Amino acid sequence: MDAYFVSYTSASRRGSSRIYEDLKTIRLHSIVQLDPEELIRSLHAICENDDEGVPGSTKKPCIGVIGAGLAGLRCADLLLQYGFDVTVLEGRNRIGGRMHQEQLANGHLIDVGANWIHGTSDNPILDLAKQTRTVVGSWDTTPVVYDEEGKLFSVKDGEQYAELMWSIILEAFRYSEKHCSEISPDKTLHDFFKQRIVEAIPETEQGFGRKREIVMSMSELWGAFVGSPITRQSLKYFWLEECIEGENLFCASTYQKVLQAVASPVLEGADVRLNTRVSKIHGKSALDAKVKLETVDGQTLEFDEVVVTAPLGWLKQNLDAFDPPLPSRLSQAIGHIGYGCLEKVYLSFPEAFWLDPGGEGGRKVEGFCQWLAPKYALDTNPKRWTHEVVELGSLQGGTAHPTLLFYIYGEESQLTTSTVRSLDPKTKHDYICTFFKPYYTRLPNYDADSPKCRPTSSFTTDWLGDDMAGNGSYSNFQVGLLEGDKDIRVMREGVPDRGIWLAGEHTAPFVALGTVTGAYWSGESAGRRIAEVYGKRKKPKENVAGGEATEEEFPQML
């Protein structure tokens, strides 16, 4: 879920919202729900105050963490604090997973994964950003929106349409949460818009038909949040897409320092093995108290517990990696939750020409710009996909660079990535420039004869072509979903009696699903739950990654 969310926020709902009740539960009461007999066996197998785990043994419990993304790193950090031996197995030649940076040809660093901190209310990622002096910011600017013919809406009209679109989004959140049990699984967010727009813009209003058409076109921008079209967004479980309260902030200096801060204690204290892809996960059994992992290069590794932080898309494609198979309800949950295909395209110029206020009507683009269902680019965009861009020329703290960041999803991201994947670098850049030219050429102060208006470099993400990312980006909730909240809880639980635990943005608290914060919290929760099973009750030391819970927040198990 990586796009901006303008601050049309409602009053605090922490007292009644189920997403905040869920947050309280998972953050403060994460005791494992084991079978009573299994719990007794576990408690008899550990010493109440022995940091080494099994009585009479000097060997610490050994935990394997599959994946060195944010969830895996946070989990490993916590386990190290509790005194476990930790081995992190990462299939790539780097850490970070989908939190990764690349360098543009102009020398500027960019995030190819997450760009945003979703919400500022009690968000540990914002705390990390402050601690690491990561530059973050937002834009408080008027909407810049182009209609189907490429004509710029007036400031007044742009604000009116944007406010109406976002008011319906917020209404849909409330409606979905309140009426979840009554809403048909076949209902989409698009259906809700079609119904609500009739009430919001009655036939008695002058030009009602045109206004409805514009707002419905703007509603398609929701796809840039979840990586799937609005026609696929479940209305029944739309409430699961809601984020932490407060403003959403753009990581202007990228997530690099945050990643380094979370990874530092793990790189120092754990056995981190890069280029190690796991192909088989053998859970514990009555005859074998160890979890065994097979790797593609022929290794067999044994652990007391294993935390699988692979992306949801990877789990969907690799259910046969688990032996014995995962419980049917867990396999169903993994299959039920959607997986998006949000991608990013960076297009850099010699100068940020769009920031000059000398454009049409004295307008400039600072922050966001949108092009609705264009009719003027049918040769490259026959399906008239709506486009949204974030311009990076006005970023704060010396991080600005003359670059446009397009968010694409659905069929467009599938087409773009598959095409770019097959091209050489020069042809790839030419293709991207041609594809997005109908949009950037409409920005204020564009001059076809000016060198400053000609793109010099480009970069396109390709999570769809990345099998370790599960050939996609973030979890989402699509039409047809019957028990979305239960599916998330089932995935969170994992299979602890087999020594298999799950973490990742798809197992996060409801209020942080599909976000960086969610990945962080999920790794933290898995680590804490394992510590509880092994009787690790003392408060861990604080660290740069945000410290740990107080004794009051950390429930006693014995």
N, C-alpha and C positions, 0 to 999 in steps of 0.2 A: 504494500500500500504506500506508494511513494509519489506523492504529488502534494501541492499545497492545499490547505483547507482554510479559507478565509474566515475571519473571526466573527461570524454571525453566531456567537455563542449564547446559550440560554443560561439562566441562573443555575447555581450548583444543584446537582441532582444526587449527590453522594448519599443522601439519607434513604433514597428510595430506588435508585436505578439498580437493576439486576447486574449490570456490568461492573458497578462498583462494589456490590455485595460479593460478586465473584472475585474481584481483585483482593478484597479483604481476606477472603477464604484462602486463596492460593498463596498469598504473600505471608500470612501470619499463622495459618493452620495447615501446614503441608504434610501432616502425618500420613504415612502410607496406609491405605486401606487393605491390608493383607487379610487373608483368611485367618480367623482366630487361632487355629491350631498351628498354622505356618508362623504366625506372629510369636507364639509361645516358643516354638523351636528356634526362631531367630534370637529371641531374648536369652534363651538358655545357652546359645552358642557364643555369646559375647560377655565380656566382663564390664560391669557397670562403669567403672572408672579407668579401665585400661585402654590407653590410647593406641595400643598395638592390636586391639580387636580381640582375637580368640585367646582365651586364657591359656597360659603355659607356652604361648608362641611368641617369639621375638619378631616374627615377620608381620609387617603391616599389611592390611588388606590392600590388594592391588586392583585399581579401577581402570578400565579402558574407556577412553572417550573417542568415539568415531566422529571426526570432523573438527577442524580448527577454525570454524566460523565463530561468530560472536557468542552463540549459545554454548558451543563446546569450550571456548576459552574461559568464559565466565564460570561454567561448571567446573572445569579443571582447577581454576584458581581457588574456588571455594573448597573443593576436595583437598587441595594441598594445605589450605589453612587448617583443616580438620585433622591433618596428619596422615592422610592416605598416600600410598605410592600411586602416581598417576602416569599413564602413558596415553598420549594423544596421537591418533592415527589419522593422517590427512592425505587424501589421494592426490592433491595438487602439489606443485613444487613451491607453494607459498602458503602462508596463513591468511585468514580473513574471510574465506568463502565468498559470499556475495557482497561483503563489505570490502571493496577493493578499489584501488586507484590506478589510473593510467596517466601518462603525460601526453598532452597535445603537442603537435608540431611547433606551436608557438611557445612551448616551454611551461605552460600552465598545467597544474595538476587538476584532475577531475575525478569525481566519484563515478564509477560505472555501475555501482549498486545503489545503495540508499543515498539520498540527498538531504533528507529532512529529519528534524526532530519533531515528532508528532505530539504536541501538547506540552505545556510548561508547568502543569500542576503536579508537584511531587514526582518529577520524572528524573530517574537516576542518570539518564543519558545527558540531560541538560547539565546536571551536576558535573559529570565527567568533562563535558565541553568547557565548562567554566574552569575546572581544575587544570585542564591541559591548554588553556588559552586558545581553544578552537574558536575561530571567528564565526559567529552566527548572526543571522539577521532576517528581516522581513521587509516587505514593501507596503507602504500605506499610500497607494496610488489609485487613481480612478481607472475603471476598466477600459481597455483598448480592444474593441471588438469590431471585426469586419463582417459584413453580411454576405449572402450567397453570391452577390455580384462583385464583391471585393470593395464595397463602399464602406467607409468608416462611420460607425454610429456616433452620434453626438455624445458628449459626456453624460448628459441627462438621460438619454435613452439607454446607453450602456449600463449605467448604474441601476436604472429601473429594472431592466431585464435580469441583470445579475442578482439583484436583491430578491427578485421573485423566484428565480431558479433556486437560490440557496435556501430561501424560506420553505420551499417545497421539500427540499432535501432534509432539512431539520424536522419538518412535520412528519416526513416518512420515517425518520428515526423513532420519533415518539409513538407514531401509530404502530410500527412494527413491534416495538417493545411491549406496548400495552395489549395488542391484539394478536400476538404471535400464534397462540394456540388456535385461533379462529381463522387465520388467513390460509387460503389454499396454497399448497406448495407450487402450484402452477402460476401464481401471481408474480409479476416482475415489478421492479421499480419503474420501468417504462409504463406499465399499466397504471400505477399510482399517479404518475405524472399526467397521463391522458385524462384520468378522472378528475384530478385536482385542478388542472388548468382550466377546465370548464367553469369551475366555481370561482377561481381566482380572477379570470378574465371573462365576465359574463357577456352575452350577446348584446347587451345594452351599451357596452363600452365601444366607442368609436374605433374602428380598425381592429376589432377583436380577433378576427381570423388571422391576420398577419402577426399580431402580437403573440398569439398562441403558437404559431408556427416557429417564431424566433425562440421562444422559451423552450419549446420541445427540442429544437436544434441545440440549444445551449446545454440541455440536460445530458446530451451525449458526452459532454466533457467529464462526466463521472467515471467513464472508462479509464481515464488517466490516473484514477486513484487505485483501482483494483486490477487493472490489466485485462478487463473483459467488458464487452458492450453492455449498456444499460438494459438491453433486451434480455440479457442473461443473468442480471442481478436479482437474487431472491428478495422479494418483499418480506416474506415470512421471517427471514433471518437477516434483514437489512440492519437490524440493531447491533449485530455482531461486527459491523463495519465502523461503528462509532469509536472515536479515539479519546485519549486523555484530554481533559478540559484545558483550555488555554490556547494561546497562539501556537501556530506551527512555524518553526524556524528553519531556514535554509542554512546548511553547513557551508558557509562561504569558503573556508579554507580546507574543506573536505573533512572526511571522517578519519584521516590518517592518524592524527595524534590520539584520538579516542581509541582506535584500534591498538595502537602501540601501548597505551596505558593498560588496557585490559590484558594484552598478550604478555607484557613484560614479566610478571611473576610466574606465568606458565612456562615461558621460554627458559627462565632461570631454574625453576624447581621441578618441572616435569620432563619426562622422556618424550620429546616431540619428534615424530617420525614422518617426514614429508615423503611424497611419492609412494605412499603405501595405501593401496586401494583394497578395501575389504570386499570379498566376494561371497562369504558365507558366515552366518552367525548361528552357532550352535548353543542354545540355551541350556541352563542347568536342568538336571533330571534327578530322579531318585538314586541313580547309580553314579552320577558325576556332579559334584558340587561346584564345578568350574564352568564359566562361559568360555567357549572356544571360538576363536575367529580364524578364518582362512583368508589369505590375501591372494591377489592375482599373481604374485610372483612366487607362490608356493610355500609361504610361511604359515605356521600354525601357532597362534598365541593364546595364552590362557589368562583369564582374569576372574576375580571374585564377583565383579559386577561390570556391566558395560552400558554406557550411555550412548545412544544412537542420536546424533544431532544432524543427520543427513536431511536435506530439504524434503518437503512433502512430495514433490514431484519424483524424487529418487525413490522414496518409499513406495509410491504408486507403481513404479516400474520394476521394483526389485523385491516384491513380496516373497518370491521364491528363494531369496537369500536367507530366510529365517528357517531354521531347522531345530525343533519341529515347527510347523507353520504357526504363525501368530493366531491367537484366538479369533474365531470368526467375527465376533463383534468388533474387534480392533481392526481387522482387515477391512470390514465394511466401512468403518469410520474413515479410514485412510482413503478409501475409494469415493466416499460421499463428498468430502470437502473439495472445492474447486481449486485449481492452480492456474494463476494468470500468466499472461505473456506480455507484460509491460516491458518496453525497451526504450532506450534513449538515443538520440542523435545529437551530437555536438557539432556545430558549424561555426568556425572562427573566421574573423575578418581582420583587416589591418587596423580598423578603428570602429568604435561603436557608434556608427553614424545615426542610429535611431534615437540617441539621447539628445541630439540638438533640438531645442524647442522651436526651431524655425520651420517645422514641417507644416502639413496641411492644417489650417486653423490654429497654428501655434502649438500643435500637439507634438508630443514625444512619447516614446515607449519606455517605461521604467517599471520593471517587474514582469508582468504578464501581458500576453497578447493572444487573441483567439481569432480564428478564421472559421466561420460557420458554413458547413455544407457547400463548399465552393463549386460554382458552375463554370468557373473560368480555367479549370485545370483538368478537363475531362480526359485529355490524352494520357496523363500520368495518374490521375485520381478519378477514374470513371464512377466509382461508388460514392464519391463526394464525402470522403472521411473528414470529419471536423478536426482541426488542428489547434494545439495549444503550445506556446513557447514561453520559457522563462529566459529573460535576457540577463547575462552575467556582467554586463558592462557597468552596472551601478552597484555592485557588491561593496560591502563595507570593509574597513580595516586593511586597505591596501591589497585586497584579494581580487579586485575587479579585473576582468579581461574581456575583450570584444568578441564574445561568443554567445550564440543562441543555442538553447537547450530545448529540443523538441521531445515531448513524451508521446509515444505511439503504442498502440495496443491492438488486440484482436487480429483481424485479417490483414490490417496494414502492417503490423509488426511481423507477422508471418511472411508476408511478401517481401518486405524490406530486408529482413535478416537472411532469408534464403537467397535473395538476389545478390546482396553484398558478399555473402559467404563465398560465392563462386567467382568473384572478380579479383583482378590484381589491384594493388594499391591505387594506381593512377586512375584506372577505370572506375574503381569503387568511389573515389572522391568525385569524379565527374557525374556519376550516377546520382549521388546524394545531392549535389548542387542542382542538377536538373530537376530532381523530384521535388525539392523544397523551394525552388526559385519562384514559383507563383505566389509564395507567401512572403518571403523576406523582401521581395521587390516591391511590396506594397507598404513596407514600413516607412515612416516619415524620413524625408531627406535622402531616399534612395536615388542614386544617379547611375544609370547604366554605364556612363562614360568615366565614372570616377573609380580609380583603383581601390579606394578605401571601401567600396561597396562590393568588391569581388571576394568571395570566400577563398581563404588561403589554405585551410586544413579542415578535416572533418574526422569524426570518430563515431562509430555505431556499435552499440552493445549487441551481444548475441547470446543471451541466456537461453534462447530457444534452441540453439545449437550446442549447448553445454550439457552433457549427460550427467556430470557431477552436480549440476544445479537442478537436475530433474527436468531439463528442457523447458524451463519456465522461470517465473520470478517469485510471486508471493501467493500465499493461500487466499482464497476468497470464497464467497457463498453464492452459489448459482441456483437458478430456478430448478425446482424439483426436489430440493433438500427437505427432508422430513424431520430430522432431529439434529440440527446443526449444533446446538449447544451441548447435547449429550455426546455427539461425535467428538467434539473438542475435549470433553472431560475424559472420554475413553482413551484418546490418544495421550493425554497427559499422564494417565495412570500407567501406561506401558504394561509390562509383564514382570513385575518385581519378583514373583516367585520363581521365575526362570533367570533372574539376574539381568533382565533387559529393561532399560529405562529409555524414554524418549524425551527429547528436548528440541526446541526450535520455535520459530515464530508461529508455527501452526499449533503449538501446545501452550501458547501464552495465555495470560489472563484475558478475558473477553475484551477489555478496554485497550489491549495492546496487540491484538492479533495482526499479523502481517507487518509488524513494525520492528525497528531496531530495538526499541525498548522491550518489546515482547520477547525477542530472541534472548536478550540479556536476562530478563526475569525468568524465562523458562529454564535456562541453564542454571541459574541460581536455585530455583526450586528443586530441580533434579538432584543437584549436589547436596542440598539440605536434607532431602528425603533419605538419600543414601546414608548420610551421617546419622540420622535418627535411627535407622535400622541397626546401625553398628554401635549405638549408644553414645555417640559423640555429642555430648550435651554442653560442653563449655563454649563460651563465646569466642569465635575466632578473632584474630587481630584485625584491626582496621587496615585498609590498603587504599591505594590511589583509585581503585575502581569503585569507590563509594562506600567502603566499610561494610558492616554486617548488622544483622538485627540485634536488638537489645535482648536481655534475658526475658523481659516481659513479652517480647514479640516472638520468642523462640520457645514453643510449648514443650514441656517436659514429657517424655514418653514413658518413663518408668515410675 
